[in-house]
Amino acid sequence: MNDVRYAGGTVIDGTRDFTNQVWMYAQEWGPRIIGALVILLIGWLVARAVKWGVANLINRTPLARRANQPNHPPRDKSTIGAQVGDAAFWVVLLVAFFLAAQPLGLASATGPLADMLNGFGNAVPRIIGAGLILFLGYILASVAKKAVEAVITASHVERLSAHVGSTPPADPSALPRAVGSVVFALIIIPVAIAALDTLNIAAISQPATAMLRIILDAIPHVIAAGIIITLAYYLGKFASQLITSFLGSTGVDKAINSLGLFPRSDAPVDGVTGAEQVSVKAGATLTPSKMIGSGVFIAIVIFGLMEAFRQLNFAYGSRIMAEVLTLFGQVVFGAIIIAAAVAIARLISTTIKASGGAGADFTASLTKVAIIVLGTAIGLRFMGLADDIINLAFGLILGAIAVAFALAFGLGGRDQAGRIVQRLLGKAEDEANRPAAPSTVPVAPASPIAPREQDTQA
């Protein structure tokens, strides 16, 4: 019988008895095969136990209870614990296969598997450490969130809005929840960064850590911007109410209303009668002090928005708010100029009408319109709204008035204009032909009849 060789070794020696050789190989490989089977059996049992323990342990956590669908039993394969348990089962079974391959002398075939298991074994402590850090951080953040919410709820901070004239929030728990969420984020983000650093996986930890650091660095600026906007709003409310009450108590409203710039509060409202008339007038009363207070409130809020954008490093937003604040100031001062022009026009018009005389009403109306037009042009120019258009319109209006006066005087009033010119020339000639009185003799005051005779002779 010839020798049987396999993989460079002699499997069956032709010089020996075949039965003896089979028995010898059975003695050599039998224990190895039985040991591998025992290892696989033990590994399978351990894997089943690990699967059951992991599934039950995870399904009992509050996070898994919230994530799992309701009315599902804990052993359902769709639960989070069952899915993690399946993963643990196959990992343990894979380790059992690797251990079972060792007695069979398959070390070279299981080399890549051994390397993978070694890497996984080295990563397990880091994974456990990262999970433990994240778990403890989550508990700490949750406790801090609940504590902050309880403190703010007990202090009744939302009641402060009623003291500054603002409407209390509809949901009193909104502010505590918002502050609690901010505190939770401030704690959980550094914890997540520490957990990712513990994993020591550059491809995962570096981008995620960089993103979390950017968020963590931005949170103080966001909080500062929110505080600035909130303080600006409440400070504007307080300043608006203070200025409104102060100006109202000093009689500024009566002084400005006497100029006729604002409608009277007791004036009837069209289309409303009875009790509705009183309610509408009470709700729609617009006083100068309220307008000034509203302007102060808007200016403070715009300034707060500008500083908030600056805290967020939003240069364009800060620049826009600065431009809006500048334009708001120009519009306010332009409106003051126009209002002053209207008040002066009404005062002068009333004075001219009170003086009486022929043509007083026409002169008063003309003077009033001229002053209002001039004041409006100056106010609009001060606002910076289309200076060229305002200049052109003002010039065209004056030119149109001059041309209309020239046409009316030159075409329709030629006879009257001739008489007026002749009268003026006659008076000039009489003044030139009148003899001069001696300087040494005092000139007696002219009698009131003399001018009348001169006028009759003329």
Stockholm file with secondary structure:
# STOCKHOLM 1.0

chainA/1-458         MNDVRYAGGTVIDGTRDFTNQVWMYAQEWGPRIIGALVILLIGWLVARAVKWGVANLINRTPLARRANQPNHPPRDKSTIGAQVGDAAFWVVLLVAFFLAAQPLGLASATGPLADMLNGFGNAVPRIIGAGLILFLGYILASVAKKAVEAVITASHVERLSAHVGSTPPADPSALPRAVGSVVFALIIIPVAIAALDTLNIAAISQPATAMLRIILDAIPHVIAAGIIITLAYYLGKFASQLITSFLGSTGVDKAINSLGLFPRSDAPVDGVTGAEQVSVKAGATLTPSKMIGSGVFIAIVIFGLMEAFRQLNFAYGSRIMAEVLTLFGQVVFGAIIIAAAVAIARLISTTIKASGGAGADFTASLTKVAIIVLGTAIGLRFMGLADDIINLAFGLILGAIAVAFALAFGLGGRDQAGRIVQRLLGKAEDEANRPAAPSTVPVAPASPIAPREQDTQA
#=GR chainA/1-458 SS CCCEEETTEEEECTTSCHHHHHHHHHHHHHHHHHHHHHHHHHHHHHHHHHHHHHHHHHHTSHHHHHHSCTTCCTTCTTSHHHHHHHHHHHHHHHHHHHHHHTTTTCTTTTHHHHHHHHHHHHHHHHHHHHHHHHHHHHHHHHHHHHHHHHHHHHHTGGGHHHHTTCCCCSCTTHHHHHHHHHHHHHHHHHHHHHHHHHHTCHHHHHHHHHHHHHHHHHHHHHHHHHHHHHHHHHHHHHHHHHHHHHHHHTTHHHHHHTTTCSCCTTSCCTTCCTHHHHHHHHHSCCCHHHHHHHHHHHHHHHHHHHHHHHHTTCHHHHHHHHHHHHHHHHHHHHHHHHHHHHHHHHHHHHHHHHHCCTTHHHHHHHHHHHHHHHHHHHHHHHHTSCHHHHHHHHHHHHHHHHHHHHHIIIIITHHHHHHHHHHHHHHHHHHHHSCCCCSSSCCCCCCSHHHHHHHHHC
#=GC SS_cons         CCCEEETTEEEECTTSCHHHHHHHHHHHHHHHHHHHHHHHHHHHHHHHHHHHHHHHHHHTSHHHHHHSCTTCCTTCTTSHHHHHHHHHHHHHHHHHHHHHHTTTTCTTTTHHHHHHHHHHHHHHHHHHHHHHHHHHHHHHHHHHHHHHHHHHHHHTGGGHHHHTTCCCCSCTTHHHHHHHHHHHHHHHHHHHHHHHHHHTCHHHHHHHHHHHHHHHHHHHHHHHHHHHHHHHHHHHHHHHHHHHHHHHHTTHHHHHHTTTCSCCTTSCCTTCCTHHHHHHHHHSCCCHHHHHHHHHHHHHHHHHHHHHHHHTTCHHHHHHHHHHHHHHHHHHHHHHHHHHHHHHHHHHHHHHHHHCCTTHHHHHHHHHHHHHHHHHHHHHHHHTSCHHHHHHHHHHHHHHHHHHHHHIIIIITHHHHHHHHHHHHHHHHHHHHSCCCCSSSCCCCCCSHHHHHHHHHC
//
